[in-house]
Amino acid sequence: MRTPHPPHCRTVSTLSNGLRVVQQVEPAVPIVGIALYYDVGSRNEEPGRSGFAHLFEHMMFQGSAHVAKGDHFALIQGWGGQANGTTSQDRTNYYCSLPASEVGLGLWLEADRMRSLLISPENFENQRQTVMEERRERVDNAPYGKAALAMQALSYRCWAYAHPVIGEWADLEEARYEEVLAFHRRWYRPDNAVLALAGDIDATATLAQIEALFGDIPAGGPRPQPDLFEPPRQGSVHERIEAPLARLGAVSLNHPAPDFDHPDFPAFEVLEALLFRGSSSRIWRRLVVDSGAAVQLSGGYECHRGPSAFGLFGLAPRGGSTDRIVDLYEAELMRLIEEPVPEAELQRVVNQLRAAKVFASENMLGVALSLGRALLFHDEVDWEERQLARIAAVTPDDLRRVAAATFTEAGRVRLDVVPA
């Protein structure tokens, strides 16, 4: 008999081996989303050993004691579900969606590879070559790929965030099986993980399943913490790089910003939406619609658990100027400092952010990912809801204060990409 739990009910538990579990019950949706976060990303790598966290995202789909190579995807997709994994500087996650009746399958698959992943020399070499090919495609043979890595290295003195998630080419070439095996033993343990579920589940029965499947997996030992010290930028930086595959000039520009535990985090989210989100945003209107100074734009708040940045990437039209992109962008930044954002415009942005959160909550996999991220990064499963309240409390004076402190010449990093 199911133990009744009201809609939107959340429960948080910790197994004896340290695995943290959060569940959200949504009886109206016959789907379950499952997200397993490991507290390891590229920031946890060591110099000369970059790319290991991303390499393991690939290794986790190469089979385990009771699941053949390739069967993880096949078993999920056989029920009409989806599965994947991603790696960032701050975490690695694995996720799937399934019919709610098959929650046990998703949990069993994750437990089996946490317990008994097949890290054979053959699997390692195969996936090392796969990652190297991915780097060729996304970085070395992409028009602006190497420029993106150069901008990252210019923007951070802290090695944890200065090197690429995909890894340096020399490190991937020199990676050894024994080193990768040790990386897995250190980081892929239950006491370094968060498991999140959302959907039409019985929280009590599901927790019993989790206990049975994960409970006897041994915890790991002490883990080194990365050095996240970022010295203040002294003066602005302006570099240029030639890009043989590029056909149009481009520019990247950013300023240092605080991590997402900082009290001004909500103001930065509002600034990102105000400047960059949608065709009515200030930067899009000024640089694309009104002036034609850029043919492609992206930007906003690149937030981390450590040093972060707020910036722009712009692609100039043929015959256009990256200087014009920068001049118009900085004029909009100065406008933020000199003119209070009108209350009506601020309210529109807040409503836009609120709507995005509401729409995301309709997808059970999205809810599971959000819950896992909140518990891992903030140790607070209600963090998203509290963040909405903090965003709604941002004032025009807050935006002026944060803009004045952030968008200064002293902290600016600029990289121009020149077509060869």
N, C-alpha and C positions, 0 to 999 in steps of 0.2 A: 504494500500500500504506500502511495506517495505521501511524503510529508508536505503539507501545504506550505507554500511560500508565496507571499503576495507579489504581484508584478513589480519589477524594478528592484526587488530585494537583492541586496549584496551581502555576501558572507566572505570573511577573510580567515584563513587558517594557516598554520605552519606545521609541517610534518616534523617528526623527530630528527630527520636528517637535514633539516634546514630549508627544504623546499617550501616556498610561500605560494599560497593558492588563493585566488579571488574568483568568485562566481557571481554572476548576475542572472537572476531568473526572469525570463520573458515568456510566459505561457502562450501568448498569442502568436508566437513565431515558431513554426515547426522546424527550425534550423538551429544548429549550434555552431558557434565560432570558437575555435581553440587557438590560443597564442602562447607560445613558450619563449620567454626571453631569457637569454644568458647575459650576465653582466660582464661582457667582454666585447670590445671593439678594437679598432685599429689603435686607439690611444693606449691600450694595454700591451702593445707590441714593444720590442726592444730594437734599438738602432741596429741595422744590419739584418733584421728579421721582420721586415715589413711585409704586409700582405697575408700573414698567417690567419688572421680572423676571417678575412674574406675567403681564403682557401678552404677554411673549415665549413663555411656555408655550403660549399660544393660537396665536401666530403660527407656531410650528414645525409646525403641522398644516395650514397653508394652501397647501402645494405647494412644489415645488422644480423644478429644471431638467427632470427626467425623470419627475416624479410630479405628477399633477394634484391640485388641491384636493379633499380628501376621500378620495383613493386610498390614502393611508398606512394608514388604518384598514381600508379595503376589502381591501387586499392581505394584511394580517395576518389579518383575520377570515376571509378566504377559505380559509385553511389551518387554521381552527379555533383560531387564537391570539387573544391579547388585547394591547392596547396602550394606553398613556396617558402622562401626565406630571404632575408635581407641583412646586410651588414652596414653599420655606420661607424663613425668614430667612437660612439658611446655605448653601443650594444649590438648584439646579434639576435634576430628573432626568427622563429619558424611558426608557421600558422596554417590552418586548414579550416574549411567549412564543410559540414556534413548534415544530412538529415538528423534531427535530434535523437532519433532512435539508435543512431550509430555512434553516439558519443564515446562508447567503449572502444570502438575501433581507433578513433583518433588518439585517445589516451594510450592505448596499447602500443601504437606505432611510435609515439614519442618516448614512452618508457623503454621500449626495446632498444632504441638507438642511444638513449642516454646510458643504458646499462651495458650495451654490447656492440657498439659501432664497429664495423669491419674496417679497421685502418691498416690495410695491407700495403706493402710496398708498391704493388701493381695499381691499386686504387689511388694511392698518393701520386704516383708519377702521371697517371692518366689525368687527374684533376689539376695537377700543376701545369701540365701542358694546356689544359682547357682554360685556366686562368690567364696564362701567358697569351693565348690567342684572343681572349676577351680584352686584355690590355691593348693588344695591337689594334683591335677593332675600335675600341672606345677612346683610346688615348693617342697612340702612335700614328694611326692612319685616319684620325678624325681631324678636320680642319682646325679646330680650336682646342683640341684635347690637351696638348702639351702646355698651351697657354693657361688652361685652368689649373694644372698642377703647379705651374710657375707662380700663379697668383696666390695659391694656397701657401707655398713656401715663403713668399714675400710677406704674407699677412700675419704669420705666426712665428715667433721665436721659440715657442714651446714645441718641442719635437712631437709630442703626442698629437698635435693638431696640424703640424706643418707638413707631415708626410701623407701620401695618398692612401686611401682605404684599399685600393686595388693592389698597392705594393709597388716598390721600386723594381725596375727590370732586373738589376743585378741581384737583388735579394731573392727574387723568384727563381732566377737561374741557379743560385747557390743553395736554395732551400734543401734540407736533408730530411729524410724520413724520420729519423730518430728525434729531431727537433720538433717536428710537427706532432709526433706522438706525445712528447712531453707537454706541448702546448695544450693538447686535448685533456690530458690527465689533470692539468692544473686548473683549467677554466670551465670545463664541461661537467660540473658536478651539481647535485641538487641544491646544495647550500649557496650556490652562485646563480640560482635560477628563480624565475617567477612564472607560474602557470596561471593563465586567465581563461575563463570560459563564460560565454553568454548565450542564452537561448532558452528553449523549452526543456529545461533540465530539472531534476529533483536534486537540490543541493546536497541533501543528506546522503542519498544513495550514491551520487557522483563522487562525493568526498571519500566514501568507503571504497569505491573503485580506485581512486587515486592513491589511497593508502595501500591498497593491495598491490598496485602496479609499481609505484615509485618508492614505497616506504622503506624497503630494505636496500636501496641503492646507497652505497657508502658516500658520506660527505667528503669533501676535499680538505686539504690542509691550508695553512696561511698563504695568502696571495699578495704579491707586491702591488702597491698602488702607484699609479703613474705620477710623475712630477708635472703638475699643471701650472707652474709659475710662469706668468707672461710679463716680462718687463715692460714698462710703459714705452710707447713709441716716442722716439725723440726726433721730431721733425717729420715732414712728409717724405714719401718715397714715390718716384716716378721712373718706371722702367719701360723698355720697348722690347718686343720679341718678334722675330720673323717667323711666319707660318707658311711653309711652302705649299700646303694644300688649301690655304684660305684664298678666297676670291674677293672678299670684302674686308675693310678695316673694322676692327672691333676694339672695345675698351672695357676693362673691368676696373671698378673703383669701390673701395670700402673704407669704413671707419671702425675702430674697435668698439665692441659692445659687451655688456655683462652677460653672465650665464643666466639660465632660466630659473634660477632660484633667487635672483635679484629682485628687490621690490619694484623696480621699474620695468620688469618683464611685460606686464600688461600694456604699458605705454608703447613699448616697441612693437607689440602685436598690432596695436591700433595704427601706429605709423606705417607699418608694412601694408596693411589693408588700404589705408588712405592714399599711399603713394603708388602701390603696384597692383592691387587686386582688381581685375576687371577693366573693361574698356572705358569706364567712367572714372578711373583712378587718375590722380593728378599727373603722375609721370607719363602714363600712357597717352593722356590727352595732350600734354605739352610736347612730348618728344615724337609721337607718332602721328596723331590726328591733326594737330594744329600746325606743326612745323615740318613734319616729314624728316626730322633730323635722324631718326632711327627707323630701321625696318624690322627690327626684332629687339625685344626687351625682356629682361627678367631681373629679379632682385628682391631685396627685403632683408629679413632678419635671419641670419645663419646662426641659430642658437645651439649651444652645446652645454655639457655639464661643466665645462671649463671656459677658457677664453673664447669669445664669440665675435661676430662682425655683422655690420649692416652695410649692404652694398648694392651695386648695380652692374649688370652686363648689358652692353648695347652694341648692336650691329649697325654700322653706318651704310647708307645706300651707296651705290656706285658713284664715285665722284664726291661723296660726302666727306664729312670731317668728324673725327672722334673728338676734337676740341669742342665742336659745337654741341655734341652730346653732353660732354662734361659741363660746359657752361650753362646749358639749360637745366640740367639736373641740379647743379649747385644753386641756381637761382630759385628752384623750388625748395631746396633745403633752407635757404636763407629766408624765403617767404614764411616757412614754419616758425622761424625765430622772430621775425618782425611782425607777423600778423596772427592774431589768435584764430584758430580754426573755428569757423562758425558752428554754433550749437547744432543746427540742422544737419550740417555735413558730418559732424562727429556722430550724431545719432544714427545717421544712415550707415556709417561704417560699423558702429556697434551692432546694429540690426543685422548687417551682413555677416559679421562674425558669429552672432547668435544663431542665425539661420543655418550656417555651415555646420555648427555643432549639432543642431537638431536633426538635420538631414543625415549626418553621419551616424546618429544613434539609431536609425532605422535599419542599419545593416549589422547583423549580429557579429560578423567577423570584425567589422570596424569597432564595435563596442569592446570586444575581447582585446583587440590590439590597444585601444585607449586605456582600458583598465590595467593591462600588464605594464604599459609604459608609465602610468601614474604610480603604480606600486613600486616599480623598479627605481624610477628617478626621484620620486618625491615621498615614498613610503606613505601615500595617502590616496586611497581609491576614489575619494570624492574630489580629487584635485581639479578635474575638468570643470565641474560645476562651480567650484569656488573661483576658478579662473574667470568664468563668465561674469560672475559678480564683480570681480576686481576690474575686468575690462569695462563694465558698465559704469564703474566709479571714476574712470579716467576723465580728467577735465582738460579744457584748452590750455590752462596754465601748466598742467603736467606735461603736455606735448611740447610747449615752448621751452620749458626747463630742460627736458631730456634732449631736445634737438640742439639747444644752445651748448649743452655739455658734450654732445657726441659729435656733431658735424663741424669739426674744427679742422683748420688747415694742418695743424701739428700732427694729427693722428691719421691723415689720409694716406692710403696706398693706391697707386694707379698703375695699371699695366696696359699699354697700347699694343695691339696685335697688328702687325704690318704684313699685308700679303706679299709674298716673295715674287 
